[in-house]
Amino acid sequence: MPTTLERTTLTHTPQVQHLLDSARSRWPDERPAVLLMNLAQLGASQIEADDRDAARRAREAQLDAFAAQTRDAYGHAYTDSYLDEVREGW
């Protein structure tokens, strides 16, 4: 079918055949082209999930670092009895 979109051709090497066989166990009645598309979609979803997890871990590390800096800078100002002392002044 004519198209202006880029096409990709994949030779069924032993490695590709192994991937197709694995995919066929999940999608038994699909053609090889559909199996490859399903594998590509599944792989992209996993990469996106990994990226989200990595971004979440990076944010958590930044928050932990900020909390440590705050404790180092201001932790001495607030003793364990600080709130009780404030409440006494009310």
Secondary structure, DSSP 8 states (H G I E B T S, - for coil): ---SS--------HHHHHHHHHHHHHSTT--HHHHHHHHHHHHHHHHHHHHHHHHHHHHHHHHHHHHHHHHHHHGGGS-TTHHHHHHHT-
